[in-house]
Amino acid sequence: MKPHCPDCYEASERGSGKCPLCGLVFFDEGLFKTGFHPAGSGDLLFGRFDTFPMKRSERFESFRGVDCSNGKSVFIKRAFKPESGSAPDFDLLIHEAEVVSELDHPQIVKLFEIRRDPLEIVLVFDLAPGKDLLEITRADGPFSANEVRAVGLKLAETMGYLLGRGFIHNDLKPANIIWDGRDSLRLVDFGLAARLLFGKAGTDLRGTLPYMSPERIAEGRIGLASDIYSFGATLYHLAMGRPPFWKGDIRAEIQSHIPAKVRELRPSFPADLDEIILRCLLKNPKRRWADYSEIENALENVADEKPLSLREEESADGASLPGRGAVIQRILAVISEARSHLIESGDRSASRIVKDLENRILDWKLTVESCPTSEINSNSEGRHLIGKAEDLLKASMAGQKADIGTLTAEISRVVDRIKSRL
């Protein structure tokens, strides 16, 4: 009996190849028995998907789109394999398909379809509502304490399910978590997921550096403890608007320094929630939480407070700012982010101006640290500086060069005036 095309069932002379009737490229090997129509049939990808390109490299591309056959929103990943040599993107998608095919959880991305031939693989996922947490923090700043706790609870429950299926995610970070701002959370991107064997998962030096554990950076060791570290780094990012270590020699910082407490910059942040996050980030893997059920229980017991957000802290009448060191740290963090935006946009001249401002504030910080009795003159003065720093960040994101120059000059004048009183 001759093999048939898996789409139109036209008889074929070979078990894989191109269907003479419908043009489907198909094959029959291993886990996947499927095929796909080459791109370019009409205006739709594969003749079905109305798409918007998201990312593209030499051998990888991704799209958001709609499946015109059923109206479902989809996210598509596509990788190509060279005829010779390595194909990391291709191999990652094969691995991701194998992992996600074993999972069934409302907070884990669902795989609708796999299309593959020997030199190409396409994965079609459901498109989760909302935005990724990195995008949200970049646009709106740190989460409130209640939001951090809510995301933490949902994420801990999801990671516990994944662990129960014998996997660790191995690349947990804000960019891999989709959140609709209310009740829906979706964990995505399982290309680096690892299977646990007797509680261990071996070694892997791949990953996203600011969310990698010290033992993984030093030796490549991965397992439940390294995933819990990434969990903590993710919640820390939500609370602070950045990961625990994010500039300079990040590898060295992660391995040798202790992250600052969230409460040092956000005094109203609940102490018990702060401690939950920091325990995830301990250098010694054995001293971190034992599993996600422990984290869930701890988060459940966090007092249901309504702490002020950073923006509320800064605008509340009569509210006191944190100590002088915390004010300077907050200004530095905002200005550093502004400089990062300018570098990414290619505006080197403006980024140098902001770098000079950053150095001036660092000098102010050193002066303050050497003079224990010094204080910022008033809450309004500190708020003024923070507000101007945030205006600078907005201007850098919008590419407003005139405003960048004006704001850096104004911040410099205020800093110089404060320094003159020390």
C-alpha positions as CSV (number, residue, x, y, z in Angstrom):
1,M,0.0,0.0,0.0
2,K,1.4,3.4,-1.0
3,P,1.8,6.1,1.7
4,H,-0.6,9.0,1.6
5,C,-0.3,12.8,2.0
6,P,-1.4,13.6,5.6
7,D,-3.4,16.6,4.4
8,C,-5.3,15.6,1.2
9,Y,-4.5,11.8,1.3
10,E,-3.2,11.8,-2.3
11,A,-1.1,8.6,-2.8
12,S,2.6,9.2,-2.9
13,E,5.5,7.2,-4.1
14,R,7.6,8.0,-1.0
15,G,7.0,8.3,2.8
16,S,8.0,11.9,2.7
17,G,8.4,14.6,0.2
18,K,6.1,17.0,-1.6
19,C,2.5,16.1,-2.4
20,P,1.9,16.3,-6.2
21,L,-1.7,17.3,-5.7
22,C,-1.8,19.9,-2.9
23,G,1.9,20.9,-2.6
24,L,2.1,19.8,1.1
25,V,5.7,19.1,2.3
26,F,5.4,16.1,4.5
27,F,7.4,13.4,6.2
28,D,7.0,10.5,8.5
29,E,9.6,10.1,11.2
30,G,9.8,9.8,15.0
31,L,7.4,11.7,17.2
32,F,5.9,13.9,14.5
33,K,3.8,12.6,11.6
34,T,2.6,15.8,10.0
35,G,3.4,18.3,7.2
36,F,2.9,21.8,6.1
37,H,2.2,23.9,3.0
38,P,5.2,26.2,2.1
39,A,4.8,29.9,2.9
40,G,3.8,32.1,0.0
41,S,0.4,30.5,-0.8
42,G,-1.7,33.6,-1.0
43,D,-1.3,36.4,1.6
44,L,-1.7,34.1,4.6
45,L,1.1,32.1,6.3
46,F,0.6,28.5,5.2
47,G,-2.6,29.6,3.6
48,R,-4.3,29.9,7.0
49,F,-2.6,32.3,9.4
50,D,-3.0,36.1,9.2
51,T,0.2,37.1,10.9
52,F,2.2,40.0,12.3
53,P,5.9,39.4,12.6
54,M,7.5,39.6,16.1
55,K,11.1,38.4,16.0
56,R,13.3,37.4,13.2
57,S,16.9,36.1,12.9
58,E,18.7,34.2,10.3
59,R,17.2,30.8,11.2
60,F,14.3,31.8,13.5
61,E,11.1,33.9,13.3
62,S,8.0,34.3,15.4
63,F,4.5,35.8,14.7
64,R,1.3,36.8,16.4
65,G,-1.7,36.1,14.3
66,V,-5.1,34.6,13.8
67,D,-6.0,31.2,12.5
68,C,-8.5,32.1,9.7
69,S,-10.0,28.6,9.8
70,N,-11.4,29.0,13.3
71,G,-10.7,32.7,14.4
72,K,-8.4,31.7,17.3
73,S,-5.5,34.0,18.2
74,V,-2.2,32.2,17.9
75,F,1.5,32.6,18.5
76,I,3.8,31.0,15.9
77,K,7.4,30.0,16.2
78,R,9.3,28.8,13.1
79,A,12.9,27.6,12.9
80,F,15.1,26.5,10.0
81,K,17.8,23.9,9.9
82,P,20.8,24.2,7.6
83,E,21.8,21.2,5.5
84,S,25.0,20.9,7.5
85,G,26.2,22.3,10.8
86,S,24.4,23.0,14.1
87,A,20.8,24.2,14.4
88,P,20.2,25.4,18.0
89,D,16.9,27.2,17.3
90,F,15.6,24.1,15.4
91,D,16.6,21.8,18.2
92,L,15.1,24.1,20.9
93,L,11.7,24.0,19.1
94,I,11.7,20.2,18.8
95,H,12.5,20.0,22.5
96,E,9.8,22.6,23.4
97,A,7.2,20.7,21.4
98,E,8.1,17.5,23.3
99,V,7.8,19.2,26.7
100,V,4.6,21.2,26.1
101,S,2.9,18.1,24.6
102,E,3.2,16.4,28.0
103,L,1.7,19.4,29.9
104,D,-2.0,20.3,30.5
105,H,-2.5,23.2,32.8
106,P,-4.6,26.4,32.3
107,Q,-1.6,28.6,33.2
108,I,0.8,26.9,30.7
109,V,0.8,27.8,27.1
110,K,-1.0,25.2,24.9
111,L,0.4,23.8,21.7
112,F,-2.2,23.7,18.9
113,E,-0.2,22.3,16.1
114,I,3.2,21.0,15.0
115,R,4.4,21.3,11.4
116,R,7.7,19.9,10.4
117,D,9.8,18.7,7.5
118,P,13.5,17.7,7.7
119,L,14.7,21.4,7.4
120,E,11.9,23.4,9.1
121,I,9.7,23.2,12.1
122,V,6.7,25.3,13.0
123,L,4.9,25.4,16.4
124,V,1.5,27.0,16.7
125,F,0.5,28.0,20.3
126,D,-2.5,29.7,21.7
127,L,-2.0,33.4,22.2
128,A,-2.4,34.3,25.9
129,P,-4.3,37.5,26.7
130,G,-2.2,40.3,28.1
131,K,1.4,41.4,28.0
132,D,4.6,39.8,29.4
133,L,5.7,41.0,32.8
134,L,8.9,42.6,31.5
135,E,6.9,44.8,29.1
136,I,4.5,45.7,31.9
137,T,7.2,46.8,34.3
138,R,9.0,48.8,31.6
139,A,5.8,50.7,30.8
140,D,4.2,51.1,34.2
141,G,7.0,50.6,36.7
142,P,7.1,48.2,39.8
143,F,4.0,46.3,40.8
144,S,2.2,47.0,44.0
145,A,2.8,44.5,46.9
146,N,-0.6,43.0,46.4
147,E,0.1,42.4,42.7
148,V,3.5,40.8,43.5
149,R,1.8,38.5,45.9
150,A,-1.0,37.6,43.4
151,V,1.4,36.8,40.6
152,G,3.6,34.9,43.0
153,L,0.7,32.7,44.1
154,K,-0.4,31.8,40.6
155,L,3.2,31.3,39.5
156,A,4.1,29.1,42.4
157,E,1.0,26.9,41.7
158,T,2.0,26.6,38.1
159,M,5.6,25.8,38.8
160,G,4.5,23.2,41.4
161,Y,2.4,21.5,38.6
162,L,5.4,21.6,36.3
163,L,7.6,20.0,39.0
164,G,5.0,17.3,39.6
165,R,5.3,16.4,35.9
166,G,9.0,16.0,36.4
167,F,10.2,19.2,34.8
168,I,11.9,22.5,35.7
169,H,11.3,25.5,33.5
170,N,15.0,26.5,33.5
171,D,14.4,30.0,32.0
172,L,11.9,31.6,34.4
173,K,11.9,35.4,34.0
174,P,9.3,38.2,33.6
175,A,9.5,38.0,29.8
176,N,8.3,34.4,29.8
177,I,5.1,35.2,31.9
178,I,2.0,36.7,30.3
179,W,-0.3,38.6,32.6
180,D,-3.6,40.3,31.9
181,G,-3.5,42.4,35.0
182,R,-6.3,40.6,36.7
183,D,-6.7,36.8,36.9
184,S,-5.0,35.3,33.9
185,L,-1.3,34.2,34.0
186,R,0.3,32.1,31.3
187,L,3.8,30.6,31.4
188,V,5.5,30.3,28.0
189,D,8.8,29.4,26.3
190,F,9.8,25.9,27.3
191,G,12.8,25.6,25.0
192,L,15.3,25.2,27.9
193,A,13.0,23.1,30.2
194,A,14.8,20.2,31.8
195,R,13.5,16.8,33.0
196,L,14.4,16.0,36.6
197,L,16.0,12.6,37.4
198,F,16.2,11.7,41.1
199,G,15.6,15.4,41.9
200,K,18.5,16.6,39.6
201,A,18.6,17.9,36.1
202,G,22.3,18.0,35.3
203,T,24.1,21.0,33.9
204,D,23.2,23.8,31.6
205,L,25.0,27.1,31.1
206,R,22.3,28.6,28.8
207,G,19.7,31.0,30.2
208,T,19.1,34.7,31.0
209,L,21.9,35.9,33.1
210,P,20.2,38.3,35.6
211,Y,17.8,35.4,36.6
212,M,20.3,32.6,36.8
213,S,21.4,31.2,40.2
214,P,25.0,31.5,41.5
215,E,25.6,27.7,41.2
216,R,24.4,27.7,37.6
217,I,26.7,30.6,36.7
218,A,29.7,29.0,38.4
219,E,29.2,25.3,37.5
220,G,26.2,25.1,35.2
221,R,24.3,23.1,37.9
222,I,20.5,23.2,37.5
223,G,17.6,21.7,39.4
224,L,14.7,22.7,41.6
225,A,16.9,25.1,43.6
226,S,18.1,27.0,40.6
227,D,14.5,27.4,39.3
228,I,13.4,28.7,42.8
229,Y,16.2,31.3,42.5
230,S,14.8,32.4,39.2
231,F,11.3,32.5,40.7
232,G,12.6,34.9,43.4
233,A,14.5,37.0,40.9
234,T,11.3,37.3,38.9
235,L,9.2,38.5,41.9
236,Y,12.1,40.9,42.9
237,H,11.9,42.4,39.4
238,L,8.2,42.9,39.8
239,A,8.7,44.6,43.2
240,M,11.6,46.8,42.1
241,G,11.2,47.2,38.3
242,R,14.5,45.5,37.7
243,P,16.2,42.2,38.6
244,P,18.4,41.9,41.8
245,F,21.6,42.5,39.8
246,W,21.3,44.3,36.5
247,K,24.4,46.3,35.7
248,G,28.2,46.0,35.8
249,D,29.7,42.5,36.1
250,I,26.4,40.7,36.7
251,R,28.1,37.3,37.0
252,A,30.3,38.5,39.8
253,E,27.5,40.4,41.5
254,I,25.2,37.3,41.6
255,Q,28.0,35.1,43.0
256,S,29.4,37.4,45.6
257,H,26.8,40.0,46.7
258,I,23.5,39.9,48.6
259,P,20.5,41.7,46.9
260,A,19.2,44.8,48.6
261,K,16.0,44.3,50.5
262,V,12.9,45.6,48.7
263,R,12.0,47.6,51.8
264,E,15.2,49.6,51.6
265,L,13.7,51.5,48.6
266,R,10.0,50.8,49.3
267,P,9.5,51.1,53.1
268,S,5.8,50.2,52.9
269,F,6.5,46.9,51.2
270,P,5.4,44.1,53.6
271,A,8.4,42.6,55.5
272,D,7.1,39.0,55.2
273,L,6.8,39.3,51.5
274,D,10.3,40.8,51.2
275,E,11.7,37.8,53.2
276,I,9.9,35.3,51.0
277,I,11.6,36.8,47.9
278,L,15.0,37.1,49.6
279,R,14.9,33.5,50.8
280,C,14.6,32.4,47.1
281,L,17.7,34.3,46.4
282,L,20.1,32.9,49.0
283,K,23.5,32.0,47.7
284,N,23.4,28.5,49.3
285,P,20.8,26.4,47.4
286,K,20.1,24.2,50.5
287,R,18.9,27.3,52.4
288,R,16.3,28.3,49.8
289,W,12.7,27.1,49.9
290,A,12.4,23.3,49.6
291,D,9.6,23.4,47.0
292,Y,6.8,25.6,45.6
293,S,4.2,24.4,48.1
294,E,6.3,26.0,50.8
295,I,6.4,29.2,48.9
296,E,2.6,29.0,48.2
297,N,1.9,28.5,51.9
298,A,4.2,31.5,52.9
299,L,2.5,33.7,50.3
300,E,-0.9,32.7,51.5
301,N,0.0,33.9,55.0
302,V,1.3,37.3,53.9
303,A,-0.9,40.0,55.5
304,D,-3.4,41.3,53.1
305,E,-2.1,44.9,53.3
306,K,-2.7,47.7,50.9
307,P,0.8,49.3,50.7
308,L,1.3,52.3,48.6
309,S,2.9,51.9,45.2
310,L,6.1,53.8,44.4
311,R,4.1,56.5,42.6
312,E,1.6,56.7,45.5
313,E,4.5,57.0,48.0
314,E,6.0,59.9,46.0
315,S,2.7,61.9,45.7
316,A,1.0,61.2,49.0
317,D,0.6,64.4,51.1
318,G,2.7,64.4,54.2
319,A,4.2,61.0,53.5
320,S,7.9,60.7,54.3
321,L,10.5,59.6,51.8
322,P,13.0,56.8,52.6
323,G,16.4,57.8,54.0
324,R,18.8,59.8,51.9
325,G,20.7,56.7,50.6
326,A,17.4,55.2,49.3
327,V,16.5,58.4,47.5
328,I,19.8,58.5,45.7
329,Q,19.6,54.8,44.8
330,R,16.1,55.3,43.4
331,I,17.3,58.3,41.3
332,L,20.3,56.3,40.1
333,A,18.1,53.4,39.1
334,V,15.7,55.6,37.0
335,I,18.5,57.5,35.3
336,S,20.4,54.3,34.5
337,E,17.3,52.9,32.9
338,A,17.0,56.2,30.9
339,R,20.6,55.8,29.6
340,S,19.8,52.1,28.7
341,H,16.9,53.3,26.5
342,L,19.1,55.9,24.8
343,I,21.8,53.3,24.1
344,E,19.2,50.9,22.6
345,S,17.8,53.7,20.4
346,G,21.3,54.5,19.1
347,D,21.4,58.1,20.5
348,R,25.0,58.0,21.8
349,S,25.4,61.7,22.3
350,A,22.3,61.9,24.6
351,S,23.4,58.7,26.4
352,R,26.8,60.4,27.2
353,I,25.1,63.4,28.6
354,V,23.0,61.2,30.9
355,K,26.1,59.2,31.8
356,D,27.8,62.4,33.0
357,L,24.7,63.1,35.1
358,E,24.9,59.5,36.5
359,N,28.6,60.1,37.5
360,R,27.6,63.4,39.2
361,I,25.0,61.6,41.3
362,L,27.4,58.8,42.1
363,D,29.8,61.4,43.4
364,W,27.0,62.9,45.5
365,K,26.3,59.5,46.9
366,L,29.9,59.0,47.9
367,T,29.9,62.5,49.6
368,V,26.7,61.6,51.5
369,E,28.1,58.3,52.6
370,S,31.2,60.0,54.0
371,C,29.1,62.5,55.9
372,P,26.8,60.6,58.3
373,T,24.9,63.7,59.5
374,S,23.9,64.9,56.0
375,E,20.3,64.8,54.9
376,I,18.2,65.9,52.0
377,N,16.8,69.2,53.0
378,S,13.1,68.2,52.6
379,N,10.8,65.6,51.4
380,S,9.7,68.0,48.6
381,E,13.4,68.3,47.5
382,G,13.7,64.6,47.3
383,R,10.4,64.1,45.5
384,H,11.4,66.9,43.1
385,L,14.6,65.0,42.1
386,I,12.8,61.7,41.7
387,G,10.1,63.3,39.6
388,K,12.6,65.0,37.4
389,A,14.5,61.7,37.0
390,E,11.3,60.0,36.0
391,D,10.6,62.8,33.5
392,L,14.1,62.1,32.1
393,L,13.2,58.5,31.7
394,K,10.0,59.3,29.8
395,A,11.8,61.7,27.6
396,S,14.5,59.1,26.8
397,M,11.8,56.6,25.9
398,A,10.1,59.2,23.6
399,G,13.3,60.4,22.0
400,Q,12.8,64.0,23.1
401,K,16.3,65.4,22.9
402,A,15.6,68.9,24.0
403,D,13.8,67.7,27.1
404,I,16.8,65.4,27.9
405,G,19.2,68.3,27.9
406,T,17.0,70.5,30.0
407,L,16.2,67.8,32.5
408,T,19.8,66.7,33.0
409,A,20.8,70.3,33.6
410,E,18.0,70.9,36.1
411,I,18.8,67.7,38.0
412,S,22.5,68.6,38.1
413,R,21.7,72.1,39.6
414,V,19.6,70.6,42.4
415,V,22.3,68.0,43.2
416,D,25.0,70.7,43.3
417,R,22.8,72.8,45.6
418,I,22.4,69.9,48.0
419,K,26.1,69.0,47.9
420,S,27.0,72.6,48.7
421,R,25.2,72.3,52.0
422,L,27.1,69.1,53.1
